[in-house]
Amino acid sequence: MNVPILDLGRVRQRIASQLDERWRRILDQSSFILGPEVRELEAAFAAYLGVAACAGLANGTDALILGLRALGMAPGDEVIVPAFSFFATAEAVVLLGGKVVFADVDPETLNLDPRDAAARVTDRTVGIIGVHLYGRPFDVDALLALCERRGLWLLEDAAQAHGARWKGTRVGGFGQLAAWSFYPTKNLGCFGDGGAVTGNDRDLVERVRSYGNHGQTSRYTHTAIGTNSRLDSLQAAVLNCRLALLDEDNARRGEIACRYHGAFAGVGDLRLLPDGPDVKSVYHQFTVRTERRDELMAHLKDRGIASAVHYPSPLHHQPALAGLVDASDGELPVATAAAREVLCLPVFPELTNEEVEAVSAAVRGFFGA
Ligand SMILES: *Cc1c(COP(=O)(O)O)cnc(C)c1O
């Protein structure tokens, strides 16, 4: 049996007829840019999250960059970023001339460690980017308390956490802003690039929207230097189809995760990310850790089972950041070890129980369990 890491063809089948209808309407109306599909998505996603406002953008990286700009981040400002995330989280800060200060991640959850973050705050720190890594919310209470104590903003990188909950509330409205990606592999993904910011401060979200449309506040009045970062109508239509299925999809991911938890308990040196009373993960990834990661990955590949490493190096090892960050493996031991040990297994909603069984059996077989 071949088990893929993701199969977007199966997604397409589920939404094909509704999508054809929406796409035909866009083509008939020639409403390609900022049309009704984009407005519908923004309103529906804000309502889904329970936040005041949402602005569609071209991608998640722009959501971080324009979000940071709207928060007033200026060259030389220090921003605390977890050392274990996708590159864009740090890239956005550097692109705007800010100084990335890496904090380590928690050894149990691999999310930003609030105590380590607190230890890295200086008088030049302006904010923190928390990442809800793998769809599992970070410790929202601890980071909000730290931000309040030190007068910092919190930007949520929610690119992997569509629908995830912290103490019952969906993420995306805890920080001053949240940045979302709708890249095809995300829990809510389109068939190209897409992104958004959300928040409870309407003015702040509107500022991001304006930055994404050449700094316009009304047609041909440019009150700021912005850029072109608009969400495409054809992509918004995909998202409108998929948003209606998101809770069902996330529930199925949770069910698969539950099966994996059952199958892997006490197997070899496998470590799983804990579920907890405060967090409801949406399992963007199902991540295991083992010292034999590369061997396990090869063993699965031999049996036709795909897996992936997110991420093979901690951010302070990235060549582009050399000389820009003061960070060492010794100071960031958890992120450094995680990059050697993590392996992500197939967990997409359309995965069949037989496929989940095949993955479980192959992993257990590797450890002789
Ligand atoms: C995907 C992702 C991004 C970037 O989103 P794009 O839409 O690909 O630009 C940023 N941060 C994290 C954590 C991501 O997973």
The ligand as an SDF file (V2000), in Angstrom:
LIG
                    3D

 15 15  0  0  0  0  0  0  0  0999 V2000
    3.1660   28.2000    5.8060 C   0  0  0  0  0  0  0  0  0  0  0  0
    3.7380   29.0260    6.8910 C   0  0  0  0  0  0  0  0  0  0  0  0
    4.0610   30.3740    6.7030 C   0  0  0  0  0  0  0  0  0  0  0  0
    4.0800   31.0510    5.3540 C   0  0  0  0  0  0  0  0  0  0  0  0
    2.9180   31.0460    4.6530 O   0  0  0  0  0  0  0  0  0  0  0  0
    2.9340   31.2150    3.0390 P   0  0  0  0  0  0  0  0  0  0  0  0
    1.5110   31.3180    2.6880 O   0  0  0  0  0  0  0  0  0  0  0  0
    3.5930   29.9900    2.4750 O   0  0  0  0  0  0  0  0  0  0  0  0
    3.6930   32.4570    2.7280 O   0  0  0  0  0  0  0  0  0  0  0  0
    4.4790   31.1050    7.8040 C   0  0  0  0  0  0  0  0  0  0  0  0
    4.6080   30.5340    9.0190 N   0  0  0  0  0  0  0  0  0  0  0  0
    4.3470   29.2270    9.2290 C   0  0  0  0  0  0  0  0  0  0  0  0
    4.5000   28.6670   10.6000 C   0  0  0  0  0  0  0  0  0  0  0  0
    3.9220   28.4300    8.1690 C   0  0  0  0  0  0  0  0  0  0  0  0
    3.6700   27.1320    8.3940 O   0  0  0  0  0  0  0  0  0  0  0  0
  1  2  1  0
  2  3  1  0
  2 14  2  0
  3  4  1  0
  3 10  2  0
  4  5  1  0
  5  6  1  0
  6  7  2  0
  6  8  1  0
  6  9  1  0
 10 11  1  0
 11 12  2  0
 12 13  1  0
 12 14  1  0
 14 15  1  0
M  END
$$$$
